[in-house]
Amino acid sequence: MSTDSDFPRWMAAVQQRTETALGVFLPPSSQAPTRLHEAMRYAALGGGKRVRPLLVHAAGHLVDAAPDRLDRIACAVELIHVYSLVHDDMPCMDDDVLRRGKPTVHVEYDEATALLVGDALQTRAFELLAEGQLAESPAAQLGMVALLAAASGSHGMAGGQAIDLAAVGHQLNRAELEFMHIRKTGALIRASVLLGARAGRPLADADHQRLDHYSKQIGLLFQVVDDILDAEADTATLGKTAGKDAEHGKPTYVSLLGLNDAKAYAEELLADALSTLAPLGERGVHLQALAEFIVRRSF
Ligand code: GRG
């Protein structure tokens, strides 16, 4: 277990500063086109666990990165995440009516606005990464832009989403399920860690590899836990054990492994992530606590 007793305070502080920074980085809703800007703010502000910004800051802590650099990177990653949620909720994808406890963007506004909100959040994310000084050289900063683009595109999140949509009604095996999740959720989680780590003093190769392995393990962990929470919510309300995704014909770790083995797999991934970080010592403490938070979270 992590010994980071300050973790809840640190987490609340990062969540608060992310909310403030997003408020500054997003266009004001008084600025034309007002409806689009209002909807962008509606989508991005006032909700979410901010797991990806927390990972950016935790990795940045490892390399003594300046907090204002980390805010910009954290907001860029969060805006990509929010765009993906807005599009994922639309009728052409998951057709969800609630997100973060409020009506989804296409319900509150309309479908065309939701599409544009996603588009504009995505481009604003890259604008944030391209502006200001976030790394020691322009070339290093360009590498950060490329890293986020690769994580978001057809070899990353968007590709994972395409595989997920194509898998509806098919039984994927474990390797295929992993292949999909590494891209759909894992790629952006990995990018959050690696981008935070690029904002400060250079890391030794061995430490960079540790961080990369940790980021891949917690990306999978995030998804396994998501499937478990989904299945447990269904058990509580409907007496079923599969979860919403499984009912929609989507494969999940719970439908593939069963609830108990999915939980055992989550513990295995957590143990691996924690032991990978151990050689980094005290500086890795927030990253350790975040891995535990991902497993122990209840939503
Ligand atoms: C539309 C290109 C495109 C991609 C969508 C990530 C994604 C890809 C869709 C989200 C669907 C989903 C519910 C996936 C399960 C894991 C996940 C990403 C959950 C939502 O992320 P959290 O728990 O949400 O970090 P908050 O609201 O806390 O930020």
Residues whose N, C-alpha, C, O or C-beta is under 5 A from the ligand:
A	BS01	GRG	G48 K49 R50 V51 S84 H87 D88 R100 M157 A158 Q161 K184 T185 D226 F299
